[in-house]
Amino acid sequence: MTELVILGMLIQGKMSGYDIKKITEQSVGIFYKMSYGSLYPALKRLLESGFVTEEETKDSKNKKVYSITTDGQQHFMKWLSEPLQSNKREYLIKIFFYDYLDEPTKKRNLMTYQQTIARNISQMEVVQSIVSKELEQLEDKDAYYYRVSVMHYGLHFFKMENEWLKKIIEKEEF
């Protein structure tokens, strides 16, 4: 994931490792963390794969500046255009960079993902109904409080996410 975030940042232009980290913290940092310990090894892997180039500046700091290559752009755009998945909130990283993606692909991916969320909501509502009936039969309902609370959290989360997806598909103002 770190490599893909770096490529997405470098689409904006040449940057040093420090700049990549700083911009990542200021933008996607709310849901994605990148340390220097993961950034520089990822930059090295991207260099070795030919997805970025490196040049040393001639200033007093002799810092290195990175640029994305055509292969790196193609690799990033291939990943960006793949369907959204909820694992590790990768989909939030992708959506952050969706301004670079064509409209039909954006809309298709967002609508497909929204359908997945709608199915999750339906399944969770069925489970909630079953659990509520079972809880009525129990003497010690408190023994299941936290498990039930996580179920409610999941349902509320998916409903919120579904509303957010509706807004961004229609490009409503926030």
Protein Blocks (a to p, Z undefined) as FASTA:
>chain_A
ZZmmmmmmmmnoccdfklmmmmmmmmmmmmoccdfklmmmmmmmmmmnopaccdddfbfn
opacddddfklmmmmmmmmmpccdfehhlmmmmmmmmmmpcfklmmmmmmmmmmmmmmmm
mmmmmmmmmmmmmmmmpmblmlmmmmmmmmmmmmmmmmmmmmmmmmmmnopaZZ
